[in-house]
Amino acid sequence: MNAIELAVLNFEEIRRRSILVWESIPAEGLEWKPDGEALSVKEMIRHVLDSEHYYHLALLQRGSLKTYESPFEERPFTTVREELAFAKPYREQFMNTVRSFTESELSTIQIDRSDVGYIRSLGDMLMRIAYHESIHTGQLLDYLRTAGIGRPKVWD
């Protein structure tokens, strides 16, 4: 298995586990948030899906976008399954882009996000994107615990 295949596997495993968490949340729990300043459960799910689309475009552009029109922004959030169905073509495009890179490009392509404080190699950026979703999945598990909602087993 090469580095690109490992990156793809990592993204697939992270999303599989995120979906386990997201789909375990009862409809009445989607509005829950720990305080008035936090994202709600559904806002966090949307944030993860929308951020992946943003990151995909940033990878293609090799840096931060000057403007970004979110395809998610004007859509009402109805159910997790509908949100995943809407995000599916964006996810497929992102994963196809990841698969299109060569191992040497992981270290030779630079992604300029100096507007938010860093310029990193493609390989580093791919790991940051994966980490972003992982962190939010962990946050949602904490939300569920705090709200007294059952948590799925993600460590299979």
Buried (B, 14 or more C-beta within 10 A) or exposed (E): EEBBEEBBEBBEEBBEBBBBBBEBBEEEBBEBBEEEEEBBBBBBBBBBBBBBBBBBBBBEEBBBBEEEEEEBEEEEBEEBEEBBEBBEEBBEBBBEEBEEBEEEEBEEBBBEBEEEEEEBBBBBBBBBBBEBBBEBBEBBBEBBEEEEBEBBEBEE
